[in-house]
Amino acid sequence: MLNKIIIENEEQLISYLKDAVEAIKTKENPEELNKYRRIFKKAVPLTMRSYVAAYLIKQAGFTGSASGIKKDIRNRMHSSAIKQGFKSAHIPKPRVVLPEDGATSIFIGIGRKRGIFPKDIITLLIQGAGIPRDHIGGIRILDNYSFVQVMNDEADTIIEKLNNSYYRGKSLTVSHSRKPSDDMEEQTDFEEQIEEKETDKPFTEETYESQEIVNEQADISEENI
């Protein structure tokens, strides 16, 4: 009978992996990640990929001891500091959550196909409209459009300052994505129609899972040829 292997600090490992998923959704460049994915798929057989991923996690320092996890975190932070010219390692700030009864969603007509990430939207609102960082809530980046939560009393100011302005060589369309009086939990027809047109949404768990199924089916077909 095989001895049962117990992984200590399992919750820390789960938290680390969830942070990695969140980083992929909101910070990483999908085009860059796809380069690594293609190499991974080319080198590792389909049935072995989850095992190889587990092995890489183990080799990275998650050996079941708190010291291993802490050592890996220190190494990654040290590497980040070196890349920034020995500056202090950047620790991401918690995401801003705006009060539902005081926030609304605005539409910005630029998206992922023009290399836009949440940090770009934040910079645009801060520098272009004078909005403080803690007044900028959830951000969703689609292929050609973006949606961002802002305070109700600042939405019109943002639209006035940014609509028809030029950003990265493109005239921006900025408007309310829903009526200011709408409940924050209700999705408007306009926003739903926009999202229905978007076929490539790599920053949602559902899309990732469905896309992985498609990719695996394609891999099986390729390996059987």
Secondary structure, 3 states (H helix, E strand, C coil): CCCCCCCCCHHHHHHHHHHHHHHHHHCCCHHHHHHHHHHHHHHCCHHHHHHHHHHHHHHCCCCCCHHHHHHHHHHHHHHHHHHCCCCCCCCCCCCCCCCHHHEEEEEECCCHHHCCCHHHHHHHHHHHHCCCHHHEEEEEECCCCEEEEEEHHHHHHHHHHHCCCEECCEECCEEECCCCCCCCCCCCHHHHHHHHHCCCCCCCHHHHHHHHHHHHHHHHHHHHC
